Amino acid sequence: MCASVYSPLLIIALSLPPVSPVPQITRRPVTDLPNIAELPDPFTGINGSAVRSTFDWDCRRAELKGLFQAYIYGSLPAKPE
């Protein structure tokens, strides 16, 4: 059930070509994260600014990719030698 809720957002965020580099997200322990009853607005950035242009969306998309990498997917292992 949860996968179907997140999949459209995930498809949008990951299917477009990157414009700006993925920002480094400072990962906090899950126990320190706030409890949010509803899904957050995908058009509001980490700093609370609204997405109003394609440039704003490119920045927000990079934030989302960083959050997905930090909390869902993790980092890729080092290339074997």
PyMOL CGO cylinders between C-alpha atoms (Angstrom):
from pymol import cmd
from pymol.cgo import CYLINDER

trace = [
    CYLINDER, 0.00, 0.00, 0.00, 2.73, 2.52, 0.91, 0.3, 1, 1, 1, 1, 1, 1,
    CYLINDER, 2.73, 2.52, 0.91, 4.65, 1.85, -2.30, 0.3, 1, 1, 1, 1, 1, 1,
    CYLINDER, 4.65, 1.85, -2.30, 1.67, 2.88, -4.41, 0.3, 1, 1, 1, 1, 1, 1,
    CYLINDER, 1.67, 2.88, -4.41, 1.38, 6.15, -2.48, 0.3, 1, 1, 1, 1, 1, 1,
    CYLINDER, 1.38, 6.15, -2.48, 5.01, 7.13, -3.01, 0.3, 1, 1, 1, 1, 1, 1,
    CYLINDER, 5.01, 7.13, -3.01, 5.60, 5.75, -6.49, 0.3, 1, 1, 1, 1, 1, 1,
    CYLINDER, 5.60, 5.75, -6.49, 4.19, 8.70, -8.55, 0.3, 1, 1, 1, 1, 1, 1,
    CYLINDER, 4.19, 8.70, -8.55, 6.34, 11.19, -6.64, 0.3, 1, 1, 1, 1, 1, 1,
    CYLINDER, 6.34, 11.19, -6.64, 9.34, 8.91, -6.93, 0.3, 1, 1, 1, 1, 1, 1,
    CYLINDER, 9.34, 8.91, -6.93, 8.81, 8.48, -10.68, 0.3, 1, 1, 1, 1, 1, 1,
    CYLINDER, 8.81, 8.48, -10.68, 8.58, 12.26, -11.19, 0.3, 1, 1, 1, 1, 1, 1,
    CYLINDER, 8.58, 12.26, -11.19, 11.62, 13.01, -9.04, 0.3, 1, 1, 1, 1, 1, 1,
    CYLINDER, 11.62, 13.01, -9.04, 13.89, 10.38, -10.58, 0.3, 1, 1, 1, 1, 1, 1,
    CYLINDER, 13.89, 10.38, -10.58, 12.79, 10.32, -14.22, 0.3, 1, 1, 1, 1, 1, 1,
    CYLINDER, 12.79, 10.32, -14.22, 13.80, 13.86, -15.19, 0.3, 1, 1, 1, 1, 1, 1,
    CYLINDER, 13.80, 13.86, -15.19, 17.40, 14.68, -16.14, 0.3, 1, 1, 1, 1, 1, 1,
    CYLINDER, 17.40, 14.68, -16.14, 19.36, 16.34, -13.32, 0.3, 1, 1, 1, 1, 1, 1,
    CYLINDER, 19.36, 16.34, -13.32, 19.97, 20.07, -13.57, 0.3, 1, 1, 1, 1, 1, 1,
    CYLINDER, 19.97, 20.07, -13.57, 21.71, 20.72, -10.27, 0.3, 1, 1, 1, 1, 1, 1,
    CYLINDER, 21.71, 20.72, -10.27, 23.86, 18.38, -8.17, 0.3, 1, 1, 1, 1, 1, 1,
    CYLINDER, 23.86, 18.38, -8.17, 22.22, 16.40, -5.39, 0.3, 1, 1, 1, 1, 1, 1,
    CYLINDER, 22.22, 16.40, -5.39, 22.84, 18.30, -2.15, 0.3, 1, 1, 1, 1, 1, 1,
    CYLINDER, 22.84, 18.30, -2.15, 24.47, 16.54, 0.76, 0.3, 1, 1, 1, 1, 1, 1,
    CYLINDER, 24.47, 16.54, 0.76, 21.76, 15.86, 3.33, 0.3, 1, 1, 1, 1, 1, 1,
    CYLINDER, 21.76, 15.86, 3.33, 22.77, 15.78, 6.98, 0.3, 1, 1, 1, 1, 1, 1,
    CYLINDER, 22.77, 15.78, 6.98, 21.16, 12.56, 8.07, 0.3, 1, 1, 1, 1, 1, 1,
    CYLINDER, 21.16, 12.56, 8.07, 19.58, 12.65, 11.50, 0.3, 1, 1, 1, 1, 1, 1,
    CYLINDER, 19.58, 12.65, 11.50, 18.60, 9.47, 13.34, 0.3, 1, 1, 1, 1, 1, 1,
    CYLINDER, 18.60, 9.47, 13.34, 15.05, 8.42, 12.55, 0.3, 1, 1, 1, 1, 1, 1,
    CYLINDER, 15.05, 8.42, 12.55, 14.13, 8.79, 16.23, 0.3, 1, 1, 1, 1, 1, 1,
    CYLINDER, 14.13, 8.79, 16.23, 15.01, 12.53, 16.00, 0.3, 1, 1, 1, 1, 1, 1,
    CYLINDER, 15.01, 12.53, 16.00, 12.73, 13.19, 13.02, 0.3, 1, 1, 1, 1, 1, 1,
    CYLINDER, 12.73, 13.19, 13.02, 9.36, 14.89, 13.68, 0.3, 1, 1, 1, 1, 1, 1,
    CYLINDER, 9.36, 14.89, 13.68, 6.18, 12.82, 13.59, 0.3, 1, 1, 1, 1, 1, 1,
    CYLINDER, 6.18, 12.82, 13.59, 4.13, 14.01, 10.58, 0.3, 1, 1, 1, 1, 1, 1,
    CYLINDER, 4.13, 14.01, 10.58, 0.54, 12.77, 10.34, 0.3, 1, 1, 1, 1, 1, 1,
    CYLINDER, 0.54, 12.77, 10.34, 0.08, 13.67, 6.66, 0.3, 1, 1, 1, 1, 1, 1,
    CYLINDER, 0.08, 13.67, 6.66, 2.38, 13.53, 3.67, 0.3, 1, 1, 1, 1, 1, 1,
    CYLINDER, 2.38, 13.53, 3.67, 4.39, 16.75, 3.29, 0.3, 1, 1, 1, 1, 1, 1,
    CYLINDER, 4.39, 16.75, 3.29, 3.78, 19.11, 0.38, 0.3, 1, 1, 1, 1, 1, 1,
    CYLINDER, 3.78, 19.11, 0.38, 6.25, 18.13, -2.37, 0.3, 1, 1, 1, 1, 1, 1,
    CYLINDER, 6.25, 18.13, -2.37, 6.22, 21.73, -3.62, 0.3, 1, 1, 1, 1, 1, 1,
    CYLINDER, 6.22, 21.73, -3.62, 7.66, 23.17, -0.39, 0.3, 1, 1, 1, 1, 1, 1,
    CYLINDER, 7.66, 23.17, -0.39, 11.42, 23.01, 0.04, 0.3, 1, 1, 1, 1, 1, 1,
    CYLINDER, 11.42, 23.01, 0.04, 13.36, 21.94, 3.12, 0.3, 1, 1, 1, 1, 1, 1,
    CYLINDER, 13.36, 21.94, 3.12, 13.76, 25.61, 4.06, 0.3, 1, 1, 1, 1, 1, 1,
    CYLINDER, 13.76, 25.61, 4.06, 10.01, 26.25, 3.68, 0.3, 1, 1, 1, 1, 1, 1,
    CYLINDER, 10.01, 26.25, 3.68, 10.18, 28.10, 0.35, 0.3, 1, 1, 1, 1, 1, 1,
    CYLINDER, 10.18, 28.10, 0.35, 7.50, 27.38, -2.26, 0.3, 1, 1, 1, 1, 1, 1,
    CYLINDER, 7.50, 27.38, -2.26, 8.25, 26.02, -5.73, 0.3, 1, 1, 1, 1, 1, 1,
    CYLINDER, 8.25, 26.02, -5.73, 7.22, 28.79, -8.16, 0.3, 1, 1, 1, 1, 1, 1,
    CYLINDER, 7.22, 28.79, -8.16, 9.39, 28.22, -11.24, 0.3, 1, 1, 1, 1, 1, 1,
    CYLINDER, 9.39, 28.22, -11.24, 11.15, 25.47, -13.14, 0.3, 1, 1, 1, 1, 1, 1,
    CYLINDER, 11.15, 25.47, -13.14, 14.42, 26.51, -11.50, 0.3, 1, 1, 1, 1, 1, 1,
    CYLINDER, 14.42, 26.51, -11.50, 12.78, 26.17, -8.05, 0.3, 1, 1, 1, 1, 1, 1,
    CYLINDER, 12.78, 26.17, -8.05, 11.55, 22.71, -9.06, 0.3, 1, 1, 1, 1, 1, 1,
    CYLINDER, 11.55, 22.71, -9.06, 15.04, 21.68, -10.19, 0.3, 1, 1, 1, 1, 1, 1,
    CYLINDER, 15.04, 21.68, -10.19, 16.35, 22.67, -6.75, 0.3, 1, 1, 1, 1, 1, 1,
    CYLINDER, 16.35, 22.67, -6.75, 13.49, 20.88, -4.96, 0.3, 1, 1, 1, 1, 1, 1,
    CYLINDER, 13.49, 20.88, -4.96, 13.99, 17.80, -7.11, 0.3, 1, 1, 1, 1, 1, 1,
    CYLINDER, 13.99, 17.80, -7.11, 17.65, 17.71, -6.07, 0.3, 1, 1, 1, 1, 1, 1,
    CYLINDER, 17.65, 17.71, -6.07, 16.57, 17.99, -2.41, 0.3, 1, 1, 1, 1, 1, 1,
    CYLINDER, 16.57, 17.99, -2.41, 14.12, 15.11, -2.84, 0.3, 1, 1, 1, 1, 1, 1,
    CYLINDER, 14.12, 15.11, -2.84, 16.76, 12.94, -4.48, 0.3, 1, 1, 1, 1, 1, 1,
    CYLINDER, 16.76, 12.94, -4.48, 19.12, 13.67, -1.58, 0.3, 1, 1, 1, 1, 1, 1,
    CYLINDER, 19.12, 13.67, -1.58, 16.43, 12.77, 0.96, 0.3, 1, 1, 1, 1, 1, 1,
    CYLINDER, 16.43, 12.77, 0.96, 15.57, 9.55, -0.89, 0.3, 1, 1, 1, 1, 1, 1,
    CYLINDER, 15.57, 9.55, -0.89, 19.25, 8.62, -0.99, 0.3, 1, 1, 1, 1, 1, 1,
    CYLINDER, 19.25, 8.62, -0.99, 19.79, 9.44, 2.69, 0.3, 1, 1, 1, 1, 1, 1,
    CYLINDER, 19.79, 9.44, 2.69, 16.67, 7.78, 4.15, 0.3, 1, 1, 1, 1, 1, 1,
    CYLINDER, 16.67, 7.78, 4.15, 15.41, 5.20, 1.64, 0.3, 1, 1, 1, 1, 1, 1,
    CYLINDER, 15.41, 5.20, 1.64, 18.08, 3.89, -0.72, 0.3, 1, 1, 1, 1, 1, 1,
    CYLINDER, 18.08, 3.89, -0.72, 21.42, 4.64, 0.95, 0.3, 1, 1, 1, 1, 1, 1,
    CYLINDER, 21.42, 4.64, 0.95, 24.74, 5.09, -0.81, 0.3, 1, 1, 1, 1, 1, 1,
    CYLINDER, 24.74, 5.09, -0.81, 26.22, 2.81, -3.41, 0.3, 1, 1, 1, 1, 1, 1,
    CYLINDER, 26.22, 2.81, -3.41, 29.11, 0.66, -2.18, 0.3, 1, 1, 1, 1, 1, 1,
    CYLINDER, 29.11, 0.66, -2.18, 32.60, 1.49, -3.37, 0.3, 1, 1, 1, 1, 1, 1,
    CYLINDER, 32.60, 1.49, -3.37, 33.65, 0.08, -6.73, 0.3, 1, 1, 1, 1, 1, 1,
    CYLINDER, 33.65, 0.08, -6.73, 35.50, -3.24, -6.26, 0.3, 1, 1, 1, 1, 1, 1,
    CYLINDER, 35.50, -3.24, -6.26, 39.16, -3.25, -7.11, 0.3, 1, 1, 1, 1, 1, 1,
]
cmd.load_cgo(trace, "trace")
